[in-house]
Amino acid sequence: MSVEMVQTSCGYAVPFLDYAGERDTLDRVTEPLGQDGLHTFWAERNMTTIDGQPSNIFGDTDDAG
């Protein structure tokens, strides 16, 4: 097996163990930002992984960019 990337999550959108409904935390936190604000948030905080590797959060595969 070859693992290229492993990431963690805040867990905001993780379902409950016993299905009790959808979690709304992720929506409540990100909705006020709007699409542009969310992209700005990602650009400021999520461009690299915890170990400094490119996260490709915007789908980029070119590590030079």
PDB file of N, CA, C, O and CB in Angstrom:
ATOM      1  N   MET A   1       0.840  -1.150   0.000  1.00  0.00           N
ATOM      2  CA  MET A   1       0.000   0.000   0.000  1.00  0.00           C
ATOM      3  C   MET A   1       0.901   1.233   0.000  1.00  0.00           C
ATOM      4  O   MET A   1       1.928   1.271   0.677  1.00  0.00           O
ATOM      5  CB  MET A   1      -0.964  -0.013   1.207  1.00  0.00           C
ATOM      6  N   SER A   2       0.504   2.211  -0.754  1.00  0.00           N
ATOM      7  CA  SER A   2       1.204   3.481  -0.813  1.00  0.00           C
ATOM      8  C   SER A   2       0.223   4.574  -0.394  1.00  0.00           C
ATOM      9  O   SER A   2      -0.812   4.763  -1.033  1.00  0.00           O
ATOM     10  CB  SER A   2       1.783   3.748  -2.246  1.00  0.00           C
ATOM     11  N   VAL A   3       0.546   5.282   0.661  1.00  0.00           N
ATOM     12  CA  VAL A   3      -0.319   6.348   1.155  1.00  0.00           C
ATOM     13  C   VAL A   3       0.295   7.675   0.766  1.00  0.00           C
ATOM     14  O   VAL A   3       1.430   7.975   1.137  1.00  0.00           O
ATOM     15  CB  VAL A   3      -0.519   6.255   2.696  1.00  0.00           C
ATOM     16  N   GLU A   4      -0.455   8.473   0.014  1.00  0.00           N
ATOM     17  CA  GLU A   4       0.056   9.761  -0.433  1.00  0.00           C
ATOM     18  C   GLU A   4      -0.309  10.890   0.510  1.00  0.00           C
ATOM     19  O   GLU A   4       0.458  11.841   0.661  1.00  0.00           O
ATOM     20  CB  GLU A   4      -0.459  10.067  -1.808  1.00  0.00           C
ATOM     21  N   MET A   5      -1.475  10.801   1.150  1.00  0.00           N
ATOM     22  CA  MET A   5      -1.904  11.896   2.015  1.00  0.00           C
ATOM     23  C   MET A   5      -2.918  11.380   3.030  1.00  0.00           C
ATOM     24  O   MET A   5      -3.797  10.585   2.698  1.00  0.00           O
ATOM     25  CB  MET A   5      -2.507  13.052   1.182  1.00  0.00           C
ATOM     26  N   VAL A   6      -2.787  11.840   4.262  1.00  0.00           N
ATOM     27  CA  VAL A   6      -3.751  11.546   5.307  1.00  0.00           C
ATOM     28  C   VAL A   6      -4.110  12.864   5.953  1.00  0.00           C
ATOM     29  O   VAL A   6      -3.227  13.657   6.281  1.00  0.00           O
ATOM     30  CB  VAL A   6      -3.192  10.522   6.353  1.00  0.00           C
ATOM     31  N   GLN A   7      -5.402  13.110   6.141  1.00  0.00           N
ATOM     32  CA  GLN A   7      -5.841  14.364   6.734  1.00  0.00           C
ATOM     33  C   GLN A   7      -6.811  14.086   7.870  1.00  0.00           C
ATOM     34  O   GLN A   7      -7.421  13.019   7.937  1.00  0.00           O
ATOM     35  CB  GLN A   7      -6.493  15.272   5.676  1.00  0.00           C
ATOM     36  N   THR A   8      -6.943  15.041   8.746  1.00  0.00           N
ATOM     37  CA  THR A   8      -7.923  14.947   9.810  1.00  0.00           C
ATOM     38  C   THR A   8      -9.011  15.977   9.566  1.00  0.00           C
ATOM     39  O   THR A   8      -8.898  16.813   8.669  1.00  0.00           O
ATOM     40  CB  THR A   8      -7.265  15.151  11.194  1.00  0.00           C
ATOM     41  N   SER A   9     -10.039  15.915  10.349  1.00  0.00           N
ATOM     42  CA  SER A   9     -11.166  16.819  10.187  1.00  0.00           C
ATOM     43  C   SER A   9     -11.567  17.366  11.543  1.00  0.00           C
ATOM     44  O   SER A   9     -11.292  16.762  12.580  1.00  0.00           O
ATOM     45  CB  SER A   9     -12.354  16.109   9.511  1.00  0.00           C
ATOM     46  N   CYS A  10     -12.221  18.520  11.520  1.00  0.00           N
ATOM     47  CA  CYS A  10     -12.727  19.113  12.745  1.00  0.00           C
ATOM     48  C   CYS A  10     -13.876  18.293  13.310  1.00  0.00           C
ATOM     49  O   CYS A  10     -14.173  18.395  14.501  1.00  0.00           O
ATOM     50  CB  CYS A  10     -13.175  20.548  12.496  1.00  0.00           C
ATOM     51  N   GLY A  11     -14.521  17.491  12.493  1.00  0.00           N
ATOM     52  CA  GLY A  11     -15.628  16.659  12.936  1.00  0.00           C
ATOM     53  C   GLY A  11     -16.979  17.333  12.880  1.00  0.00           C
ATOM     54  O   GLY A  11     -17.981  16.733  13.270  1.00  0.00           O
ATOM     55  N   TYR A  12     -17.034  18.568  12.405  1.00  0.00           N
ATOM     56  CA  TYR A  12     -18.311  19.290  12.378  1.00  0.00           C
ATOM     57  C   TYR A  12     -19.386  18.576  11.569  1.00  0.00           C
ATOM     58  O   TYR A  12     -20.568  18.689  11.896  1.00  0.00           O
ATOM     59  CB  TYR A  12     -18.105  20.671  11.817  1.00  0.00           C
ATOM     60  N   ALA A  13     -19.015  17.853  10.535  1.00  0.00           N
ATOM     61  CA  ALA A  13     -20.012  17.215   9.689  1.00  0.00           C
ATOM     62  C   ALA A  13     -20.075  15.701   9.886  1.00  0.00           C
ATOM     63  O   ALA A  13     -20.720  15.005   9.102  1.00  0.00           O
ATOM     64  CB  ALA A  13     -19.723  17.524   8.246  1.00  0.00           C
ATOM     65  N   VAL A  14     -19.419  15.189  10.916  1.00  0.00           N
ATOM     66  CA  VAL A  14     -19.435  13.763  11.197  1.00  0.00           C
ATOM     67  C   VAL A  14     -20.799  13.381  11.766  1.00  0.00           C
ATOM     68  O   VAL A  14     -21.291  14.042  12.681  1.00  0.00           O
ATOM     69  CB  VAL A  14     -18.297  13.378  12.179  1.00  0.00           C
ATOM     70  N   PRO A  15     -21.418  12.321  11.236  1.00  0.00           N
ATOM     71  CA  PRO A  15     -22.748  11.953  11.727  1.00  0.00           C
ATOM     72  C   PRO A  15     -22.707  11.421  13.159  1.00  0.00           C
ATOM     73  O   PRO A  15     -21.674  10.940  13.625  1.00  0.00           O
ATOM     74  CB  PRO A  15     -23.371  10.910  10.810  1.00  0.00           C
ATOM     75  N   PHE A  16     -23.835  11.514  13.845  1.00  0.00           N
ATOM     76  CA  PHE A  16     -23.965  10.941  15.174  1.00  0.00           C
ATOM     77  C   PHE A  16     -23.848   9.421  15.077  1.00  0.00           C
ATOM     78  O   PHE A  16     -24.132   8.846  14.026  1.00  0.00           O
ATOM     79  CB  PHE A  16     -25.312  11.355  15.829  1.00  0.00           C
ATOM     80  N   LEU A  17     -23.427   8.756  16.181  1.00  0.00           N
ATOM     81  CA  LEU A  17     -23.299   7.308  16.183  1.00  0.00           C
ATOM     82  C   LEU A  17     -24.648   6.658  15.878  1.00  0.00           C
ATOM     83  O   LEU A  17     -24.745   5.825  14.977  1.00  0.00           O
ATOM     84  CB  LEU A  17     -22.756   6.815  17.536  1.00  0.00           C
ATOM     85  N   ASP A  18     -25.672   7.031  16.613  1.00  0.00           N
ATOM     86  CA  ASP A  18     -27.033   6.602  16.301  1.00  0.00           C
ATOM     87  C   ASP A  18     -27.660   7.729  15.510  1.00  0.00           C
ATOM     88  O   ASP A  18     -27.744   8.859  15.992  1.00  0.00           O
ATOM     89  CB  ASP A  18     -27.869   6.262  17.603  1.00  0.00           C
ATOM     90  N   TYR A  19     -28.101   7.431  14.297  1.00  0.00           N
ATOM     91  CA  TYR A  19     -28.590   8.501  13.442  1.00  0.00           C
ATOM     92  C   TYR A  19     -29.737   9.236  14.124  1.00  0.00           C
ATOM     93  O   TYR A  19     -30.811   8.681  14.353  1.00  0.00           O
ATOM     94  CB  TYR A  19     -29.038   7.945  12.084  1.00  0.00           C
ATOM     95  N   ALA A  20     -29.478  10.495  14.437  1.00  0.00           N
ATOM     96  CA  ALA A  20     -30.480  11.340  15.087  1.00  0.00           C
ATOM     97  C   ALA A  20     -30.756  12.568  14.235  1.00  0.00           C
ATOM     98  O   ALA A  20     -31.519  13.449  14.630  1.00  0.00           O
ATOM     99  CB  ALA A  20     -30.016  11.759  16.499  1.00  0.00           C
ATOM    100  N   GLY A  21     -30.134  12.625  13.068  1.00  0.00           N
ATOM    101  CA  GLY A  21     -30.307  13.764  12.182  1.00  0.00           C
ATOM    102  C   GLY A  21     -28.967  14.274  11.706  1.00  0.00           C
ATOM    103  O   GLY A  21     -27.911  13.834  12.161  1.00  0.00           O
ATOM    104  N   GLU A  22     -29.034  15.200  10.790  1.00  0.00           N
ATOM    105  CA  GLU A  22     -27.818  15.800  10.255  1.00  0.00           C
ATOM    106  C   GLU A  22     -27.254  16.799  11.257  1.00  0.00           C
ATOM    107  O   GLU A  22     -28.004  17.499  11.937  1.00  0.00           O
ATOM    108  CB  GLU A  22     -28.094  16.486   8.898  1.00  0.00           C
ATOM    109  N   ARG A  23     -25.929  16.859  11.343  1.00  0.00           N
ATOM    110  CA  ARG A  23     -25.294  17.892  12.164  1.00  0.00           C
ATOM    111  C   ARG A  23     -25.325  19.198  11.383  1.00  0.00           C
ATOM    112  O   ARG A  23     -25.117  19.204  10.170  1.00  0.00           O
ATOM    113  CB  ARG A  23     -23.822  17.497  12.550  1.00  0.00           C
ATOM    114  N   ASP A  24     -25.582  20.289  12.066  1.00  0.00           N
ATOM    115  CA  ASP A  24     -25.664  21.577  11.381  1.00  0.00           C
ATOM    116  C   ASP A  24     -24.522  22.517  11.725  1.00  0.00           C
ATOM    117  O   ASP A  24     -24.506  23.660  11.270  1.00  0.00           O
ATOM    118  CB  ASP A  24     -26.961  22.239  11.707  1.00  0.00           C
ATOM    119  N   THR A  25     -23.572  22.056  12.518  1.00  0.00           N
ATOM    120  CA  THR A  25     -22.485  22.920  12.975  1.00  0.00           C
ATOM    121  C   THR A  25     -21.676  23.486  11.811  1.00  0.00           C
ATOM    122  O   THR A  25     -21.396  24.684  11.782  1.00  0.00           O
ATOM    123  CB  THR A  25     -21.569  22.153  13.913  1.00  0.00           C
ATOM    124  N   LEU A  26     -21.299  22.646  10.858  1.00  0.00           N
ATOM    125  CA  LEU A  26     -20.501  23.108   9.728  1.00  0.00           C
ATOM    126  C   LEU A  26     -21.252  24.176   8.950  1.00  0.00           C
ATOM    127  O   LEU A  26     -20.671  25.196   8.579  1.00  0.00           O
ATOM    128  CB  LEU A  26     -20.136  21.937   8.808  1.00  0.00           C
ATOM    129  N   ASP A  27     -22.538  23.952   8.699  1.00  0.00           N
ATOM    130  CA  ASP A  27     -23.340  24.948   7.983  1.00  0.00           C
ATOM    131  C   ASP A  27     -23.456  26.251   8.778  1.00  0.00           C
ATOM    132  O   ASP A  27     -23.323  27.335   8.211  1.00  0.00           O
ATOM    133  CB  ASP A  27     -24.739  24.390   7.688  1.00  0.00           C
ATOM    134  N   ARG A  28     -23.702  26.151  10.079  1.00  0.00           N
ATOM    135  CA  ARG A  28     -23.859  27.354  10.908  1.00  0.00           C
ATOM    136  C   ARG A  28     -22.572  28.169  10.962  1.00  0.00           C
ATOM    137  O   ARG A  28     -22.618  29.399  10.996  1.00  0.00           O
ATOM    138  CB  ARG A  28     -24.289  26.970  12.326  1.00  0.00           C
ATOM    139  N   VAL A  29     -21.435  27.499  10.971  1.00  0.00           N
ATOM    140  CA  VAL A  29     -20.148  28.194  11.069  1.00  0.00           C
ATOM    141  C   VAL A  29     -19.752  28.821   9.737  1.00  0.00           C
ATOM    142  O   VAL A  29     -19.218  29.930   9.712  1.00  0.00           O
ATOM    143  CB  VAL A  29     -19.056  27.230  11.535  1.00  0.00           C
ATOM    144  N   THR A  30     -20.007  28.125   8.629  1.00  0.00           N
ATOM    145  CA  THR A  30     -19.527  28.600   7.337  1.00  0.00           C
ATOM    146  C   THR A  30     -20.529  29.467   6.577  1.00  0.00           C
ATOM    147  O   THR A  30     -20.124  30.272   5.738  1.00  0.00           O
ATOM    148  CB  THR A  30     -19.155  27.436   6.495  1.00  0.00           C
ATOM    149  N   GLU A  31     -21.811  29.323   6.848  1.00  0.00           N
ATOM    150  CA  GLU A  31     -22.812  30.090   6.102  1.00  0.00           C
ATOM    151  C   GLU A  31     -22.596  31.601   6.158  1.00  0.00           C
ATOM    152  O   GLU A  31     -22.706  32.258   5.123  1.00  0.00           O
ATOM    153  CB  GLU A  31     -24.180  29.770   6.628  1.00  0.00           C
ATOM    154  N   PRO A  32     -22.292  32.180   7.325  1.00  0.00           N
ATOM    155  CA  PRO A  32     -22.079  33.629   7.366  1.00  0.00           C
ATOM    156  C   PRO A  32     -20.882  34.105   6.526  1.00  0.00           C
ATOM    157  O   PRO A  32     -20.818  35.275   6.148  1.00  0.00           O
ATOM    158  CB  PRO A  32     -21.884  34.063   8.797  1.00  0.00           C
ATOM    159  N   LEU A  33     -19.942  33.207   6.235  1.00  0.00           N
ATOM    160  CA  LEU A  33     -18.763  33.572   5.445  1.00  0.00           C
ATOM    161  C   LEU A  33     -19.099  33.751   3.972  1.00  0.00           C
ATOM    162  O   LEU A  33     -18.465  34.550   3.284  1.00  0.00           O
ATOM    163  CB  LEU A  33     -17.680  32.517   5.598  1.00  0.00           C
ATOM    164  N   GLY A  34     -20.084  33.019   3.488  1.00  0.00           N
ATOM    165  CA  GLY A  34     -20.378  33.014   2.058  1.00  0.00           C
ATOM    166  C   GLY A  34     -19.292  32.249   1.316  1.00  0.00           C
ATOM    167  O   GLY A  34     -18.274  31.878   1.901  1.00  0.00           O
ATOM    168  N   GLN A  35     -19.511  32.016   0.031  1.00  0.00           N
ATOM    169  CA  GLN A  35     -18.558  31.237  -0.765  1.00  0.00           C
ATOM    170  C   GLN A  35     -17.192  31.910  -0.832  1.00  0.00           C
ATOM    171  O   GLN A  35     -16.170  31.242  -0.670  1.00  0.00           O
ATOM    172  CB  GLN A  35     -19.097  31.027  -2.175  1.00  0.00           C
ATOM    173  N   ASP A  36     -17.154  33.223  -1.068  1.00  0.00           N
ATOM    174  CA  ASP A  36     -15.870  33.929  -1.148  1.00  0.00           C
ATOM    175  C   ASP A  36     -15.145  33.919   0.190  1.00  0.00           C
ATOM    176  O   ASP A  36     -13.932  33.717   0.246  1.00  0.00           O
ATOM    177  CB  ASP A  36     -16.083  35.369  -1.612  1.00  0.00           C
ATOM    178  N   GLY A  37     -15.887  34.137   1.256  1.00  0.00           N
ATOM    179  CA  GLY A  37     -15.284  34.135   2.585  1.00  0.00           C
ATOM    180  C   GLY A  37     -14.747  32.774   2.965  1.00  0.00           C
ATOM    181  O   GLY A  37     -13.701  32.667   3.606  1.00  0.00           O
ATOM    182  N   LEU A  38     -15.465  31.725   2.569  1.00  0.00           N
ATOM    183  CA  LEU A  38     -15.005  30.368   2.852  1.00  0.00           C
ATOM    184  C   LEU A  38     -13.713  30.072   2.093  1.00  0.00           C
ATOM    185  O   LEU A  38     -12.788  29.474   2.644  1.00  0.00           O
ATOM    186  CB  LEU A  38     -16.092  29.341   2.481  1.00  0.00           C
ATOM    187  N   HIS A  39     -13.652  30.486   0.841  1.00  0.00           N
ATOM    188  CA  HIS A  39     -12.420  30.281   0.065  1.00  0.00           C
ATOM    189  C   HIS A  39     -11.259  31.076   0.662  1.00  0.00           C
ATOM    190  O   HIS A  39     -10.125  30.598   0.678  1.00  0.00           O
ATOM    191  CB  HIS A  39     -12.637  30.689  -1.408  1.00  0.00           C
ATOM    192  N   THR A  40     -11.531  32.269   1.145  1.00  0.00           N
ATOM    193  CA  THR A  40     -10.489  33.059   1.798  1.00  0.00           C
ATOM    194  C   THR A  40     -10.013  32.355   3.067  1.00  0.00           C
ATOM    195  O   THR A  40      -8.813  32.278   3.329  1.00  0.00           O
ATOM    196  CB  THR A  40     -11.006  34.477   2.129  1.00  0.00           C
ATOM    197  N   PHE A  41     -10.958  31.846   3.849  1.00  0.00           N
ATOM    198  CA  PHE A  41     -10.632  31.097   5.070  1.00  0.00           C
ATOM    199  C   PHE A  41      -9.724  29.915   4.732  1.00  0.00           C
ATOM    200  O   PHE A  41      -8.692  29.712   5.371  1.00  0.00           O
ATOM    201  CB  PHE A  41     -11.926  30.601   5.774  1.00  0.00           C
ATOM    202  N   TRP A  42     -10.118  29.141   3.723  1.00  0.00           N
ATOM    203  CA  TRP A  42      -9.293  27.992   3.313  1.00  0.00           C
ATOM    204  C   TRP A  42      -7.911  28.446   2.871  1.00  0.00           C
ATOM    205  O   TRP A  42      -6.910  27.839   3.252  1.00  0.00           O
ATOM    206  CB  TRP A  42      -9.976  27.211   2.176  1.00  0.00           C
ATOM    207  N   ALA A  43      -7.843  29.512   2.068  1.00  0.00           N
ATOM    208  CA  ALA A  43      -6.558  29.994   1.551  1.00  0.00           C
ATOM    209  C   ALA A  43      -5.636  30.436   2.685  1.00  0.00           C
ATOM    210  O   ALA A  43      -4.418  30.277   2.599  1.00  0.00           O
ATOM    211  CB  ALA A  43      -6.779  31.155   0.572  1.00  0.00           C
ATOM    212  N   GLU A  44      -6.218  30.986   3.739  1.00  0.00           N
ATOM    213  CA  GLU A  44      -5.416  31.466   4.869  1.00  0.00           C
ATOM    214  C   GLU A  44      -5.009  30.351   5.827  1.00  0.00           C
ATOM    215  O   GLU A  44      -3.968  30.451   6.477  1.00  0.00           O
ATOM    216  CB  GLU A  44      -6.181  32.522   5.626  1.00  0.00           C
ATOM    217  N   ARG A  45      -5.804  29.299   5.926  1.00  0.00           N
ATOM    218  CA  ARG A  45      -5.582  28.315   6.981  1.00  0.00           C
ATOM    219  C   ARG A  45      -5.380  26.875   6.527  1.00  0.00           C
ATOM    220  O   ARG A  45      -4.898  26.055   7.308  1.00  0.00           O
ATOM    221  CB  ARG A  45      -6.711  28.352   7.898  1.00  0.00           C
ATOM    222  N   ASN A  46      -5.733  26.544   5.294  1.00  0.00           N
ATOM    223  CA  ASN A  46      -5.759  25.145   4.900  1.00  0.00           C
ATOM    224  C   ASN A  46      -4.959  24.807   3.651  1.00  0.00           C
ATOM    225  O   ASN A  46      -5.238  23.802   2.999  1.00  0.00           O
ATOM    226  CB  ASN A  46      -7.147  24.736   4.694  1.00  0.00           C
ATOM    227  N   MET A  47      -3.981  25.615   3.309  1.00  0.00           N
ATOM    228  CA  MET A  47      -3.204  25.359   2.093  1.00  0.00           C
ATOM    229  C   MET A  47      -2.172  24.252   2.284  1.00  0.00           C
ATOM    230  O   MET A  47      -1.721  23.653   1.308  1.00  0.00           O
ATOM    231  CB  MET A  47      -2.506  26.630   1.646  1.00  0.00           C
ATOM    232  N   THR A  48      -1.799  23.976   3.521  1.00  0.00           N
ATOM    233  CA  THR A  48      -0.854  22.899   3.791  1.00  0.00           C
ATOM    234  C   THR A  48      -1.427  21.974   4.863  1.00  0.00           C
ATOM    235  O   THR A  48      -2.262  22.372   5.675  1.00  0.00           O
ATOM    236  CB  THR A  48       0.520  23.467   4.233  1.00  0.00           C
ATOM    237  N   THR A  49      -0.961  20.754   4.840  1.00  0.00           N
ATOM    238  CA  THR A  49      -1.380  19.767   5.823  1.00  0.00           C
ATOM    239  C   THR A  49      -0.650  20.021   7.139  1.00  0.00           C
ATOM    240  O   THR A  49       0.202  20.905   7.230  1.00  0.00           O
ATOM    241  CB  THR A  49      -1.113  18.329   5.312  1.00  0.00           C
ATOM    242  N   ILE A  50      -0.988  19.249   8.134  1.00  0.00           N
ATOM    243  CA  ILE A  50      -0.382  19.388   9.461  1.00  0.00           C
ATOM    244  C   ILE A  50       1.136  19.183   9.409  1.00  0.00           C
ATOM    245  O   ILE A  50       1.863  19.708  10.252  1.00  0.00           O
ATOM    246  CB  ILE A  50      -1.012  18.386  10.438  1.00  0.00           C
ATOM    247  N   ASP A  51       1.615  18.414   8.411  1.00  0.00           N
ATOM    248  CA  ASP A  51       3.058  18.187   8.288  1.00  0.00           C
ATOM    249  C   ASP A  51       3.700  19.034   7.197  1.00  0.00           C
ATOM    250  O   ASP A  51       4.819  18.757   6.768  1.00  0.00           O
ATOM    251  CB  ASP A  51       3.326  16.728   8.010  1.00  0.00           C
ATOM    252  N   GLY A  52       2.984  20.074   6.747  1.00  0.00           N
ATOM    253  CA  GLY A  52       3.574  21.033   5.829  1.00  0.00           C
ATOM    254  C   GLY A  52       3.467  20.696   4.351  1.00  0.00           C
ATOM    255  O   GLY A  52       4.014  21.415   3.515  1.00  0.00           O
ATOM    256  N   GLN A  53       2.779  19.626   4.016  1.00  0.00           N
ATOM    257  CA  GLN A  53       2.616  19.240   2.618  1.00  0.00           C
ATOM    258  C   GLN A  53       1.449  20.012   2.001  1.00  0.00           C
ATOM    259  O   GLN A  53       0.559  20.451   2.730  1.00  0.00           O
ATOM    260  CB  GLN A  53       2.387  17.712   2.493  1.00  0.00           C
ATOM    261  N   PRO A  54       1.430  20.187   0.678  1.00  0.00           N
ATOM    262  CA  PRO A  54       0.318  20.879   0.033  1.00  0.00           C
ATOM    263  C   PRO A  54      -0.983  20.098   0.259  1.00  0.00           C
ATOM    264  O   PRO A  54      -1.010  18.880   0.081  1.00  0.00           O
ATOM    265  CB  PRO A  54       0.592  21.059  -1.485  1.00  0.00           C
ATOM    266  N   SER A  55      -2.037  20.777   0.641  1.00  0.00           N
ATOM    267  CA  SER A  55      -3.311  20.108   0.920  1.00  0.00           C
ATOM    268  C   SER A  55      -4.157  19.906  -0.333  1.00  0.00           C
ATOM    269  O   SER A  55      -5.051  19.060  -0.351  1.00  0.00           O
ATOM    270  CB  SER A  55      -4.099  20.904   1.936  1.00  0.00           C
ATOM    271  N   ASN A  56      -3.880  20.674  -1.371  1.00  0.00           N
ATOM    272  CA  ASN A  56      -4.669  20.623  -2.605  1.00  0.00           C
ATOM    273  C   ASN A  56      -6.148  20.901  -2.324  1.00  0.00           C
ATOM    274  O   ASN A  56      -7.025  20.322  -2.964  1.00  0.00           O
ATOM    275  CB  ASN A  56      -4.509  19.250  -3.286  1.00  0.00           C
ATOM    276  N   ILE A  57      -6.415  21.774  -1.380  1.00  0.00           N
ATOM    277  CA  ILE A  57      -7.786  22.068  -0.971  1.00  0.00           C
ATOM    278  C   ILE A  57      -8.638  22.590  -2.115  1.00  0.00           C
ATOM    279  O   ILE A  57      -9.855  22.405  -2.113  1.00  0.00           O
ATOM    280  CB  ILE A  57      -7.784  23.070   0.151  1.00  0.00           C
ATOM    281  N   PHE A  58      -8.024  23.233  -3.082  1.00  0.00           N
ATOM    282  CA  PHE A  58      -8.761  23.746  -4.226  1.00  0.00           C
ATOM    283  C   PHE A  58      -8.685  22.801  -5.418  1.00  0.00           C
ATOM    284  O   PHE A  58      -9.053  23.173  -6.533  1.00  0.00           O
ATOM    285  CB  PHE A  58      -8.235  25.111  -4.615  1.00  0.00           C
ATOM    286  N   GLY A  59      -8.204  21.572  -5.187  1.00  0.00           N
ATOM    287  CA  GLY A  59      -8.126  20.583  -6.240  1.00  0.00           C
ATOM    288  C   GLY A  59      -6.877  20.681  -7.077  1.00  0.00           C
ATOM    289  O   GLY A  59      -6.747  19.972  -8.075  1.00  0.00           O
ATOM    290  N   ASP A  60      -5.958  21.538  -6.701  1.00  0.00           N
ATOM    291  CA  ASP A  60      -4.709  21.706  -7.440  1.00  0.00           C
ATOM    292  C   ASP A  60      -3.851  20.458  -7.280  1.00  0.00           C
ATOM    293  O   ASP A  60      -3.757  19.892  -6.191  1.00  0.00           O
ATOM    294  CB  ASP A  60      -3.942  22.963  -6.955  1.00  0.00           C
ATOM    295  N   THR A  61      -3.239  20.044  -8.354  1.00  0.00           N
ATOM    296  CA  THR A  61      -2.296  18.935  -8.277  1.00  0.00           C
ATOM    297  C   THR A  61      -0.874  19.394  -8.561  1.00  0.00           C
ATOM    298  O   THR A  61       0.075  18.621  -8.430  1.00  0.00           O
ATOM    299  CB  THR A  61      -2.692  17.838  -9.251  1.00  0.00           C
ATOM    300  N   ASP A  62      -0.732  20.661  -8.951  1.00  0.00           N
ATOM    301  CA  ASP A  62       0.571  21.247  -9.236  1.00  0.00           C
ATOM    302  C   ASP A  62       1.142  21.817  -7.940  1.00  0.00           C
ATOM    303  O   ASP A  62       0.694  22.860  -7.464  1.00  0.00           O
ATOM    304  CB  ASP A  62       0.466  22.350 -10.338  1.00  0.00           C
ATOM    305  N   ASP A  63       2.127  21.131  -7.375  1.00  0.00           N
ATOM    306  CA  ASP A  63       2.719  21.572  -6.105  1.00  0.00           C
ATOM    307  C   ASP A  63       3.595  22.802  -6.263  1.00  0.00           C
ATOM    308  O   ASP A  63       3.986  23.407  -5.265  1.00  0.00           O
ATOM    309  CB  ASP A  63       3.533  20.456  -5.498  1.00  0.00           C
ATOM    310  N   ALA A  64       3.909  23.182  -7.482  1.00  0.00           N
ATOM    311  CA  ALA A  64       4.776  24.340  -7.702  1.00  0.00           C
ATOM    312  C   ALA A  64       4.017  25.652  -7.533  1.00  0.00           C
ATOM    313  O   ALA A  64       4.627  26.691  -7.279  1.00  0.00           O
ATOM    314  CB  ALA A  64       5.396  24.276  -9.093  1.00  0.00           C
ATOM    315  N   GLY A  65       2.672  25.613  -7.673  1.00  0.00           N
ATOM    316  CA  GLY A  65       1.872  26.821  -7.706  1.00  0.00           C
ATOM    317  C   GLY A  65       1.727  27.487  -6.422  1.00  0.00           C
ATOM    318  O   GLY A  65       1.068  28.523  -6.335  1.00  0.00           O
TER     319      GLY A  65
END
